[in-house]
C-alpha cells in the first residue's frame, strides 16, 4: 500500500495537467471533471485512513523513499503517521466540498463555477487542483527539502485564486499575501539549510529521533527562530498576521475555506513536526516567547473581532485568536499541549471552513457581508441558513459538546503544567489571559449573532427596510422588498431600485433618483443634477406624522399601519394593493440550497462527532506526539 501517498499527490496533479488540453474547456464537462478528480482523491484519503495501523500510529506508514538527487542526498520521501493522517483527510475533504459547492450551484449565483466571464472555470479548476497537490504533499513529506517544495507550491495557486477570482481589492490583498509568505519562506529556507549544515541529513524521521544531537544550543536557538518565523507567517502569528484579514475578505468563498481550513494549519504543523522535535533546546529557549505571542494573538484577535462590521473579516480575525490557542499549546512542550494544538487544528479547519461557506452563502443572497447592512432577523427570513450560522458560531466559541471546545480547553489546561524547565508562573499567567480571550471569543460571536440572526428582518441602521443587498445612505438597499424604502444600488438619502414602498427607485444618486416599481416617490432623475447627499431628502409633510425620515425607526408601528402594511412583509409581500399583473413579483431570497446542504453537512457532522467523542482523534495523535517529544508510550 506504499503507493497510496504517491497516488494522493499524483491524482490531482495529473488532473491539473489534463486541463491544459483545449478539449477540456466545455463548462458542462468541467462541472463533472472537477468533482471526479477531487472525489477520487478523497476516496484515496479515506482508504489511507481505513488501512492505517492505529496500533502503531507513532511510526510513519505507507512510506516511499526514492533517491531524488543522489549527489545532494535528496530523497522523494513520503509517509503518514498519527499527526499527518487527520490533516491529509481534512485537506482532501475540504477540497472536494469546495468543488461540490462550485460545480453544483446555480450558474447565475455569484462565485459559482459557471458564472459568466471572467469566471474562467478551467483555470479555476486547474489552480485548485495544483493547490491540493501542494497541501497534501506538505503533510506527507518526510524530507526537509521536499517539505519546503510542497510548502511553496501552494503560494502561487492561492495568489491567483485571490487575485483573479477575488473581490474589488483582490490585487492588493493577493500581493500582500504573496509578499508576506515569500519573505517568510526565505527565512524558513535559511533555517532548514542551517539544520542540514549541522546534521548532514534532511531526513525528518532521523532528525526527530536524534532530538538535536550534534547541534549546539546556540545553533538550535538560531535555527528555531528562523524556522519559527517562516512558519509563524503562515500560521499566522501576531504581529505577522496583517495579510490574513485582507486575503480572507477579498478571496472567493472556496479560497477562504481552503486558506482557513488548510493553509493556516501548515504553519502550526511545521512547528510541531520540524521545529520542536528536531530543535528541542531551541524550543525550550523560545517557548515562553512563543506562548506570549500566542496569548497576545488571542486577545488581539478577539478585540479586533468586536470592532468588525464585515462578516468575513470578523471570521478572519477570529482565526488569529484560534491559532493563538494552538501556539499556546505548542509552547508548553507537553504531550497534552501538543495534542491540544493538533486537535484545535482539525476543529478549526472544520468549523472555520463551515463559517466561510455560510458567509459566502449570505453574501450571495444579500449582496454584502456588512453586518450593519444585513440588518438582522435572518432567523425569521432564512431560518435554516441562520441556524447553520448559529451552530458554526457556537462551535467556534468553544461550546462544550462541539469540537471547538477541546482544543481551547486543553491548551489552557496544558499551560497550567508546562514542561519541566519552563517558568510555570509565566505560563499560568498565559492561562489566565487565554481564559479571558475565550470569554471575549464568546462575546464577539454573540454580538455578531445578535446583529445578523436576531431582531426584526431587514432593519437597517436608521430606517426599517426589507430586501436583500447593500446600499448607501439612510434609505438604500440592493434588492427590492417591501417597506418604507426599498431599492438597489443607491447612493444618497433615498435611492435604490426595484421595490414596493414609500420610496422606491433604481440606480439613483441623490435625494430621490431612479425608477421604481411602485411607491410614493418613484420615477427617474438625472444623477448629475441630484442634490448633495447631505441635502434634505424628503419633505417632512411627505410622511403622515410630520417628522423627518431619520426618525422613522421609533414610529414604525404607527407608520406601517398608516401605509397599510401588515406582518405579511415577513414573507416578502406587502399587504394591501397587489402589484400590477404585468409586473413580476419581487423574488424571495432562497433559504438553504440543496448543494449547500450537501457540502456543509459533513462539516457539521464531524464537528459534533469530534465534540462528543474526542478520543477518536486523540487516540491517533497521542502516540505520534510522544514519539516526537522523545517520550516513551
LOVEXRO-896443 format. One line per 5 residues: number of its first residue (from 1); their letters; for each residue x, y, z of C-alpha. Coordinates in steps of 0.05 Angstrom, whole numbers, plus 5000, padded with zeros to 4 digits. Layout:
REM residues N
NUM	A	X,Y,Z  ...
***
This chain:
REM residues 633
1	XXXXX	5000,5000,5000  5060,5047,4996  5031,5072,4930  4977,5110,4967  5018,5172,4984
6	XXXXX	5042,5177,4913  4972,5168,4886  4945,5223,4933  4994,5272,4901  4992,5244,4830
11	XXXXX	4916,5243,4820  4904,5319,4829  4970,5334,4792  4950,5292,4732  4881,5321,4735
16	XXXXX	4910,5390,4731  4956,5371,4672  4897,5343,4633  4864,5411,4636  4920,5440,4594
21	XXXXX	4886,5408,4534  4835,5454,4499  4788,5395,4493  4770,5403,4567  4744,5474,4560
26	XXXXX	4669,5456,4557  4636,5481,4620  4588,5423,4626  4647,5375,4626  4685,5416,4676
31	XXXXX	4630,5411,4727  4636,5335,4727  4712,5334,4718  4729,5375,4780  4683,5333,4823
36	XXXXX	4711,5268,4795  4784,5285,4807  4775,5313,4877  4726,5257,4893  4778,5205,4873
41	XXXXX	4830,5240,4917  4781,5238,4975  4769,5164,4964  4844,5151,4967  4849,5191,5031
46	XXXXX	4792,5150,5062  4827,5085,5041  4891,5112,5074  4852,5125,5138  4818,5057,5137
51	XXXXX	4881,5016,5124  4924,5057,5173  4952,5016,5231  4926,5055,5291  4964,5010,5339
56	XXXXX	5029,5038,5311  5009,5110,5299  5077,5136,5322  5113,5104,5263  5108,5132,5192
61	XXXXX	5068,5085,5149  5058,5075,5074  5130,5101,5067  5161,5111,4999  5234,5134,4995
66	XXXXX	5264,5146,4926  5330,5178,4912  5316,5246,4881  5386,5276,4873  5438,5226,4897
71	XXXXX	5495,5276,4895  5459,5320,4944  5428,5264,4985  5359,5288,4967  5301,5238,4971
76	XXXXX	5229,5236,4949  5207,5212,5018  5133,5208,5035  5094,5176,5091  5039,5188,5143
81	XXXXX	5034,5179,5218  4984,5198,5272  4999,5273,5264  4994,5279,5189  4938,5229,5175
86	XXXXX	4880,5273,5201  4907,5333,5163  4912,5294,5098  4839,5271,5104  4817,5341,5123
91	XXXXX	4851,5371,5062  4820,5321,5014  4751,5331,5046  4752,5407,5044  4777,5408,4972
96	XXXXX	4722,5361,4950  4669,5402,4986  4695,5465,4953  4686,5433,4885  4618,5408,4905
101	XXXXX	4599,5479,4924  4627,5506,4858  4602,5455,4809  4532,5440,4833  4508,5511,4845
106	XXXXX	4464,5553,4800  4506,5584,4745  4475,5652,4759  4496,5655,4831  4558,5698,4846
111	XXXXX	4621,5658,4857  4596,5595,4822  4638,5558,4772  4593,5570,4712  4582,5644,4722
116	XXXXX	4595,5688,4661  4665,5711,4645  4712,5727,4678  4694,5662,4713  4749,5624,4675
121	XXXXX	4725,5557,4702  4781,5515,4670  4835,5560,4700  4800,5558,4768  4797,5482,4769
126	XXXXX	4870,5477,4747  4891,5526,4802  4852,5490,4857  4880,5422,4837  4952,5447,4839
131	XXXXX	4936,5477,4907  4912,5409,4931  4977,5377,4908  5017,5425,4950  4973,5419,5011
136	XXXXX	4972,5343,5013  5045,5338,4996  5064,5384,5054  5031,5339,5105  5062,5275,5077
141	XXXXX	5134,5298,5063  5188,5266,5106  5247,5302,5075  5262,5374,5094  5274,5400,5024
146	XXXXX	5214,5362,4996  5172,5392,5051  5196,5461,5032  5180,5449,4958  5108,5428,4974
151	XXXXX	5103,5484,5025  5119,5534,4970  5076,5502,4916  5012,5527,4950  5032,5600,4947
156	XXXXX	5025,5614,4872  4957,5579,4864  4928,5615,4925  4956,5681,4898  4917,5671,4833
161	XXXXX	4854,5648,4870  4853,5714,4907  4879,5759,4850  4834,5732,4794  4771,5709,4829
166	XXXXX	4770,5754,4890  4733,5818,4907  4743,5890,4888  4810,5898,4924  4835,5829,4905
171	XXXXX	4900,5851,4872  4925,5888,4934  4904,5831,4980  4938,5779,4936  5002,5820,4931
176	XXXXX	5004,5828,5007  4993,5753,5015  5049,5733,4968  5099,5783,4995  5089,5763,5068
181	XXXXX	5091,5688,5054  5151,5691,5006  5191,5732,5056  5173,5682,5110  5194,5625,5064
186	XXXXX	5263,5656,5053  5275,5656,5128  5248,5585,5133  5295,5561,5079  5355,5591,5116
191	XXXXX	5334,5554,5179  5327,5488,5143  5395,5496,5109  5426,5511,5177  5397,5445,5204
196	XXXXX	5425,5409,5143  5493,5440,5151  5497,5418,5224  5470,5348,5217  5486,5327,5146
201	XXXXX	5417,5299,5133  5348,5322,5111  5311,5260,5135  5257,5287,5182  5248,5219,5215
206	XXXXX	5321,5211,5232  5327,5283,5255  5267,5276,5301  5296,5212,5331  5364,5246,5343
211	XXXXX	5329,5301,5385  5380,5354,5367  5443,5312,5375  5503,5344,5342  5476,5415,5346
216	XXXXX	5499,5464,5398  5446,5501,5439  5461,5568,5406  5454,5538,5337  5388,5506,5357
221	XXXXX	5361,5572,5382  5381,5608,5318  5352,5553,5274  5288,5551,5315  5278,5626,5308
226	XXXXX	5289,5623,5233  5244,5563,5222  5193,5590,5271  5187,5657,5236  5176,5623,5170
231	XXXXX	5120,5581,5199  5092,5639,5240  5077,5679,5177  5035,5622,5150  5000,5608,5217
236	XXXXX	4993,5670,5223  5021,5693,5289  5015,5764,5315  5047,5811,5292  5058,5775,5225
241	XXXXX	4984,5768,5213  4965,5831,5175  4960,5796,5107  4905,5749,5132  4843,5794,5141
246	XXXXX	4853,5826,5072  4864,5758,5039  4802,5728,5071  4758,5788,5057  4776,5791,4983
251	XXXXX	4783,5716,4968  4724,5679,4938  4687,5631,4983  4727,5569,4963  4792,5608,4972
256	XXXXX	4773,5630,5042  4753,5559,5060  4819,5528,5038  4860,5585,5065  4830,5579,5135
261	XXXXX	4817,5505,5134  4884,5480,5108  4937,5533,5093  4938,5561,5164  4949,5491,5190
266	XXXXX	5013,5484,5150  5049,5533,5195  5030,5501,5262  5041,5432,5232  5112,5453,5213
271	XXXXX	5126,5476,5284  5100,5410,5313  5133,5366,5260  5200,5401,5250  5217,5457,5298
276	XXXXX	5201,5425,5365  5226,5353,5356  5288,5370,5315  5309,5430,5356  5288,5413,5428
281	XXXXX	5337,5460,5463  5319,5517,5417  5245,5502,5430  5256,5505,5506  5291,5573,5499
286	XXXXX	5239,5604,5454  5176,5572,5484  5160,5629,5533  5163,5679,5475  5120,5633,5432
291	XXXXX	5068,5628,5488  5069,5703,5498  5057,5717,5425  5002,5665,5425  4962,5697,5481
296	XXXXX	4973,5766,5451  4942,5739,5387  4883,5711,5427  4867,5778,5458  4883,5819,5397
301	XXXXX	4841,5774,5351  4781,5778,5399  4784,5854,5407  4792,5863,5331  4731,5819,5321
306	XXXXX	4689,5863,5366  4706,5923,5321  4689,5890,5255  4629,5904,5211  4645,5856,5154
311	XXXXX	4626,5783,5168  4684,5752,5130  4734,5799,5162  4708,5780,5231  4717,5706,5216
316	XXXXX	4788,5721,5191  4807,5757,5256  4776,5700,5296  4826,5654,5262  4883,5694,5291
321	XXXXX	4854,5683,5361  4843,5609,5350  4913,5600,5323  4936,5634,5387  4908,5576,5427
326	XXXXX	4946,5528,5381  5011,5565,5392  4999,5566,5468  4990,5491,5467  5053,5481,5427
331	XXXXX	5093,5528,5472  5081,5483,5533  5123,5428,5501  5079,5375,5535  5040,5317,5504
336	XXXXX	4976,5349,5529  4993,5416,5497  5015,5385,5431  4952,5343,5429  4910,5405,5443
341	XXXXX	4944,5442,5386  4934,5386,5337  4861,5376,5358  4849,5451,5352  4879,5450,5283
346	XXXXX	4828,5399,5259  4770,5432,5295  4788,5500,5267  4792,5472,5197  4722,5442,5202
351	XXXXX	4688,5500,5238  4720,5559,5203  4712,5524,5136  4637,5520,5151  4636,5593,5174
356	XXXXX	4666,5617,5108  4618,5573,5069  4559,5604,5105  4588,5674,5098  4594,5663,5023
361	XXXXX	4521,5640,5021  4499,5702,5059  4538,5748,5013  4509,5715,4951  4438,5728,4977
366	XXXXX	4445,5797,5007  4499,5824,4961  4541,5844,5021  4575,5816,5083  4569,5882,5121
371	XXXXX	4532,5865,5185  4501,5934,5191  4472,5928,5121  4447,5857,5132  4400,5887,5183
376	XXXXX	4387,5827,5227  4328,5779,5230  4359,5724,5188  4327,5670,5231  4259,5698,5211
381	XXXXX	4274,5707,5137  4323,5649,5124  4314,5604,5184  4357,5545,5161  4415,5588,5138
386	XXXXX	4411,5628,5203  4411,5563,5243  4474,5537,5208  4508,5603,5221  4488,5600,5294
391	XXXXX	4514,5528,5300  4581,5546,5269  4588,5606,5316  4572,5564,5377  4623,5512,5356
396	XXXXX	4676,5565,5343  4667,5599,5410  4681,5533,5445  4613,5508,5467  4621,5441,5505
401	XXXXX	4598,5382,5464  4626,5411,5399  4696,5403,5370  4719,5474,5384  4716,5463,5459
406	XXXXX	4770,5411,5467  4828,5447,5434  4819,5512,5473  4805,5478,5540  4865,5431,5535
411	XXXXX	4911,5487,5512  4893,5526,5575  4899,5463,5618  4969,5448,5590  4992,5519,5605
416	XXXXX	4978,5504,5679  5030,5449,5678  5083,5465,5624  5143,5422,5611  5200,5418,5662
421	XXXXX	5247,5476,5656  5194,5526,5633  5173,5582,5680  5107,5557,5709  5083,5624,5738
426	XXXXX	5091,5656,5670  5051,5601,5636  4997,5604,5690  4992,5678,5672  4985,5658,5599
431	XXXXX	4929,5611,5620  4891,5667,5655  4899,5714,5596  4878,5658,5548  4817,5646,5591
436	XXXXX	4798,5719,5585  4807,5712,5510  4759,5653,5510  4707,5698,5543  4719,5752,5491
441	XXXXX	4712,5700,5436  4643,5682,5462  4626,5756,5467  4642,5775,5395  4606,5715,5366
446	XXXXX	4544,5730,5407  4547,5803,5387  4552,5782,5314  4493,5735,5321  4452,5790,5354
451	XXXXX	4466,5835,5295  4454,5784,5239  4406,5730,5261  4363,5764,5314  4317,5824,5312
456	XXXXX	4267,5846,5260  4284,5825,5189  4313,5877,5144  4321,5932,5196  4376,5979,5173
461	XXXXX	4412,6025,5219  4364,6084,5218  4304,6061,5177  4263,5997,5174  4275,5966,5106
466	XXXXX	4262,5899,5074  4303,5867,5020  4370,5834,5009  4432,5871,4990  4474,5931,5003
471	XXXXX	4466,6005,4991  4490,6071,5017  4453,6125,5055  4396,6125,5103  4349,6091,5054
476	XXXXX	4384,6046,5004  4386,5972,4994  4403,5926,4937  4344,5881,4926  4273,5907,4930
481	XXXXX	4224,5884,4980  4170,5920,5019  4177,5975,5069  4186,6050,5076  4247,6049,5030
486	XXXXX	4268,5993,4984  4314,5991,4924  4382,5974,4898  4449,6004,4883  4432,6072,4911
491	XXXXX	4477,6124,4940  4446,6181,4979  4389,6192,5028  4336,6160,4984  4360,6119,4925
496	XXXXX	4353,6048,4900  4317,6001,4855  4261,5952,4850  4216,5953,4910  4147,5967,4936
501	XXXXX	4140,6020,4988  4143,6094,5004  4208,6106,4967  4230,6061,4910  4276,6072,4852
506	XXXXX	4335,6046,4813  4407,6065,4803  4398,6132,4835  4446,6181,4865  4418,6237,4908
511	XXXXX	4356,6251,4947  4303,6214,4905  4331,6187,4840  4315,6126,4799  4256,6088,4772
516	XXXXX	4215,6048,4820  4162,5996,4810  4113,6028,4859  4117,6078,4914  4106,6148,4937
521	XXXXX	4170,6173,4904  4181,6131,4842  4207,6160,4777  4273,6179,4748  4323,6234,4758
526	XXXXX	4389,6256,4728  4444,6236,4778  4486,6295,4756  4432,6343,4778  4415,6308,4843
531	XXXXX	4426,6348,4908  4485,6334,4953  4478,6274,4999  4471,6318,5059  4413,6358,5029
536	XXXXX	4343,6345,5056  4319,6283,5021  4244,6284,5034  4198,6340,5057  4171,6328,5125
541	XXXXX	4099,6333,5101  4110,6272,5056  4104,6230,5119  4039,6225,5157  4066,6247,5224
546	XXXXX	4106,6308,5200  4172,6280,5223  4238,6274,5186  4258,6208,5155  4313,6194,5205
551	XXXXX	4260,6188,5260  4221,6133,5224  4251,6079,5267  4216,6096,5333  4147,6103,5300
556	XXXXX	4150,6040,5257  4086,6010,5284  4047,6075,5270  4077,6086,5201  4067,6015,5176
561	XXXXX	3994,6019,5198  3986,6086,5163  4016,6059,5099  3976,5995,5100  4029,5943,5117
566	XXXXX	4019,5882,5159  4063,5825,5183  4058,5794,5114  4121,5833,5096  4160,5777,5130
571	XXXXX	4143,5734,5071  4166,5788,5022  4097,5812,5001  4064,5877,5024  3993,5879,5050
576	XXXXX	3941,5919,5014  3943,5933,4939  3972,5876,4898  4025,5891,4844  4003,5903,4773
581	XXXXX	3990,5838,4735  4043,5854,4683  4098,5867,4734  4138,5808,4763  4135,5798,4838
586	XXXXX	4198,5810,4878  4230,5742,4887  4242,5719,4958  4313,5701,4978  4324,5626,4978
591	XXXXX	4339,5591,5043  4388,5534,5047  4401,5506,4977  4410,5432,4962  4483,5437,4942
596	XXXXX	4498,5479,5004  4464,5427,5049  4504,5371,5018  4570,5409,5021  4562,5433,5093
601	XXXXX	4532,5370,5125  4599,5332,5131  4630,5391,5168  4570,5395,5216  4572,5320,5229
606	XXXXX	4647,5318,5242  4643,5379,5288  4591,5343,5330  4627,5276,5326  4695,5302,5350
611	XXXXX	4660,5344,5403  4624,5285,5433  4679,5234,5421  4747,5270,5424  4783,5204,5437
616	XXXXX	4772,5187,5364  4825,5238,5347  4868,5237,5410  4880,5162,5403  4913,5176,5336
621	XXXXX	4955,5236,5354  4979,5217,5424  5029,5162,5405  5058,5205,5350  5064,5265,5396
626	XXXXX	5100,5223,5449  5149,5198,5396  5164,5268,5371  5177,5292,5442  5221,5232,5457
631	XXX	5174,5206,5510  5161,5131,5517  5090,5107,5509
***
